[in-house]
Structure formats: structure tokens, C-alpha cells
Amino acid sequence: MEIKEAHFYEMIVSAGSAQRKSRVFNLRLSEIPGQSGRYQIYYYDCGTTHAFQGKILENTNEKLLFEIDGGKQFEFKPLRRTRPK
């Protein structure tokens, strides 16, 4: 998925059987030096920048699926603008 600066994303957090949806801003992803396949992910939500380390499970044009230690998964999708009718 192409990550754009200053853009909104839909985020779905899954832990076990629980899921939570929210809208996040300014998603960023960077590889951790010296740790092959490990990434740091950042996003802005509720007045705070959140950061997690983990691995990418899926990266397609439609979504980015990221998993942190402990099995919690973060799914990000570009938020589509809807035009008023």
C-alpha cells in the first residue's frame, strides 16, 4: 500500500476475538536497522503519536497488515473521501 504523508487511514486493531475500528492520521513505517524484517510503525490518533515494533504480514494496494509481539494485529486502509450528494 502506498503510504502518503498527511493522509487519513482506517485502522482495525485485532487482539484475540476483539476488534476496534478507528481513523488515524499521518501513518509512517520504517525498517529497524540491523533487524531484518522488523519495522517501526507510527500513527497519530487522539492527540498522541503511537509507535509499535513488529512485522508486516501483508502489504497490498488495498491494505497493510502489521503484527506486533503478542499477536495483536493492525490493519490499515486508505480512508476514501465520500462526496456529498
N, C-alpha and C positions, 0 to 999 in steps of 0.2 A: 504494500500500500504506500502510496506517495504521502509523506508527512509534510504538511505545509505549515509555515510559520504563521502565528496569529490566526489560527483556524479553530473552530469548534468540532468536537468529536463526541459521538455517543459511546459511552463506556458501560460494559456489562461486567460486573465482578461476580465470579462464581467461587464458592467455597462449600464443598460438600454438596448438599441439595439446595442450598440457599443461593439466591441471585439478587443483585441490586443493580438498577439502571440509573445512570446519571449523565449529565452533559459536562464535559471537561474542555479546557482551553489550552492552547499552546503545548501540544504534545511534542516531546523530544525523545530521541533514542540515540544512545551512543554505546559503542563496544567498549568493554572494560579491558584496558591494556594488559597483556600477559595472561588473560583468561579466555582461551579460545571458546567461542560460542556463548559467552556470558555478556549480558548487556545491562545498562542502567537506563531506566525509563523514567521520564519526568512528565508531569502534567500539573495544570493549575486548576484548583477546584475549591470552592467555598473560602476564598481569600488566602489559600495556602498552596505552596508548591509541594507536591508529593513526589517522592523518589523511591524506586524499588529496583532491586537487582534480581535478574533471573535469566531465562532463556526464551527465545522465540520458538513457538510451536508451529505457527502458520503465518505466512505473510503473502497475501494475495492482493489483487487490485481492490477487493471489496472490504477486507478486514485484516487486522493484525491481532494475533492471539499470543499472549505473553504469560508465562507461568513463573511464579516465584517459589522459593523453597517452602515446603509445607503443602504444596499443591494448589494454592489459590491462583485462579486464572483471571486475566484481564483481557477482555475483547474490546478492541477499538474499531469504530467505523466512522467514516467521514459523515458529518451531520449535513444532510441535504436541506437546502433552503426551499421553503414552500412559499409559493406566491399566492397572495390573497386573490380570491375570485371576484 
